[in-house]
Amino acid sequence: MKEFTFLSIGLSNFESSTWSLISGGITAPYGFKASGIRAGLKNSEKKLDLALILAPEDALCAGTFTQSRVRANCIDLCIERLLETSGRARAILINSGQANACTGKKGFEDSVIATKALAQKLGISESEVLICSTGVIGERIRMQNLLKGIDLLVDSLSDSGSRDAAKAILTTDLIEKEIAIEGYLGGRRVRIGGIAKGSGMIHPDMATMLAFLACDVGLPKKAWDDIIKRVVNSSFNAISVDGDTSTNDSFLAFCAGDVLDKEYFNELEMGLKFASTILAKSIARDGEGSNCLIEVKVEGAESVMDAQIIARTICSSSLVKTAVHGCDPNWGRILAAAGRSGIIFSPEDVSLWIGSIQIMSEGLPIEFDRKMVVRYMNEIVKVKNSNKETLLICLRIGTGNFEAYSWGCDLSSEYIHINADYTT
Amino acid sequence: MKEFTFLSIGLSNFESSTWSLISGGITAPYGFKASGIRAGLKNSEKKLDLALILAPEDALCAGTFTQSRVRANCIDLCIERLLETSGRARAILINSGQANACTGKKGFEDSVIATKALAQKLGISESEVLICSTGVIGERIRMQNLLKGIDLLVDSLSDSGSRDAAKAILTTDLIEKEIAIEGYLGGRRVRIGGIAKGSGMIHPDMATMLAFLACDVGLPKKAWDDIIKRVVNSSFNAISVDGDTSTNDSFLAFCAGDVLDKEYFNELEMGLKFASTILAKSIARDGEGSNCLIEVKVEGAESVMDAQIIARTICSSSLVKTAVHGCDPNWGRILAAAGRSGIIFSPEDVSLWIGSIQIMSEGLPIEFDRKMVVRYMNEIVKVKNSNKETLLICLRIGTGNFEAYSWGCDLSSEYIHINADYTT
């Protein structure tokens, strides 16, 4: 479990818990199935572009969505149906290629038609089917191809289909994002699994690009909703790739199974938080054009929210991101970002570390081995391997008792190239 | 006056006014002197790095500064002195090279010592001298060189010294930023002049990187303060280069001379707004690595502030900036940015233009000549000349009576190169 080195992750309590990593992604929890196929929604002749997640009959789904005023039609439909059924959803249809945002009433009708066709094929109620879309804004879904694909999509459902589904929801992402963990709560085996996508337009506001989580225990609706809200706040809402919140951000989390005893809710929440954080970090790590994951820890704050806002402001700063990319220990930019975060703190109390090397102590720069910092940054940023390394920044802003993390990535010329001609 | 084409600038009333452009920058107004020399603060052997602005004896100075919690020592001193003297400042000493931010008590003492030396040489009170610094955060001013330069700096003062001062305050800027206008108010000749710097870490919050304005009429303190506050809001606070607010943002505006009749205050404010907007736009246009100025107009809003927040969110979006850089009419990103601005509006009411070409009407994309938009963008972004062109984006969000502008620039690989190794 590479995640638990040094400062990393902020889930240090987790090590003592009963959870451990397993394979299987979103289909690891009991009773969940998934599939992913190529329906011809993307221009690519190879890439999968249509995914399905099927939950057991007793499933409950909590959803959080983009807070943007300009949101996709599919999100309106999800919100409507989750309200209508009190969260009794069974299936999520996910298409990549077209975002179906800014497409008006006809775009909304497309979402309705797609879910209706899927509901008929599955033999369940239309209101139990949700839909998520990702791709180019302003483009309607290629409905003919989607509808043609429904049969194959349902026929492909399997309890090991997570990987295909994880592939089919990607756009500019380079790698699939999956997680599964297993633990024993009161002697009972519990599994949590999830998949996610996202590598550009990532600055989630109460949700994330697209992420789906499943868990094979039952919980009362209010407890589940509350837990998921807290989990999202410290995971998906703590990442940023480019500061741009998407029109299609959606996080949907299922729980299904015999009701879990209340005394294990905390332990379960730890697991959900861990799984969500891994997925969120994998989105930031796969940020467009990035060479590393940046992890910012802010400690000594007066509240978790204060710490999180500062951490995220640092993580989102173009100047911090370019300095990391250039392996330039220009730490003043970290302070400048913290200063403009809107959170009140005393600059005289600030201490700063890059990796394990202290740069500032109580408001003043201290003598540090500049070459060592550059070497540390180089080792993380310049090393090319499939598993991008994590650059650690820790800022102590006072003597408060609260801390929080945020994750982002460096800003490279490659990001410019990717985004300068996305639709052309 | 190239500024007044088509949508540009949002000062359409200005055309009917009595103001016209003149040369002379900040020394155009009666009684103002300036100078700029090379004192050896920058590593370059050619670049000027120390500037002085001297105002007449009856001058009144209004200052607005960064809202960042991490602000430079010189700003603390400016605020202290403007309070102490009720704005009765005479001189501003400006050094480029070291920002003198995050340098603790010793950094503050440096500012005090520098202003004391200058006050002695000028024969004025220490409390009437202000100081502004720009450069690398965490580095103290090279005091020995600065103090050695004071004599030459004062001896070089002249009523045509604006250009030298404008040069001496630059860091990564490519061009000097000066403005001067002249008008007749009640038969009396009035001049407004200013200089500014800034091309990175530009996302002013109630102030700007460094900008200085002078005006040769007298006004009561409260009237002047109020006018300057409004002027800053629609000019310097409406630009963004990279979303990063500086630790050293300062805008200082002098008025000096016989008291102006109250009936001309509005006309004067128009002139100040115009001069400040030109300076602010020149900062955005000179944004690090940029190829063009982006002007975003938001109209049909319920308040000026609503319009301005949306306009600035669009202007600050990495995805909008890279799309402009790539001449990619990926308009969905403009809508996505507006949607996440936090301002309430109905997506169904939105209309959008790029240049003079309409892209959306009442919430829906309309058929538009894509090639024509690409050609328009190419003509602005790809044409290389010293005078960067302006790309126009207009978003109508409803039927409200208010509008506002914001200015930014495209995001290029060059920005990454400039910022990936700023201190190394």
Interface residues (C-beta under 8 A of the other chain):
Chain A: T66 Q67 S68 R69 V70 R71 A99 A101 C102 T103 G104 V136 I137 G138 G200 M201 H203 D205 D242 G243 D244 T245 S246 T247 S316 S317 S318 L319 T322 A323 H325 G326 C327 D328 P329 N330 W331 G332 R333 L335 A336 A337 A338 G339 R340 S341 I343 I344 F345 P347 E348 V350 M360 G363 L364 P365 V374 L411 S412 S413 Y415 I416 H417 N419 A420 D421 Y422 T423 T424
Chain B: T66 Q67 S68 R69 V70 R71 A99 A101 C102 T103 G104 V136 I137 G138 G200 M201 H203 D205 D242 G243 D244 T245 S246 T247 S316 S317 S318 L319 T322 A323 H325 G326 C327 D328 P329 N330 W331 G332 R333 L335 A336 A337 A338 G339 R340 S341 I343 I344 F345 S346 P347 E348 V350 M360 G363 L364 P365 V374 L411 S412 S413 Y415 I416 H417 N419 A420 D421 Y422 T423 T424
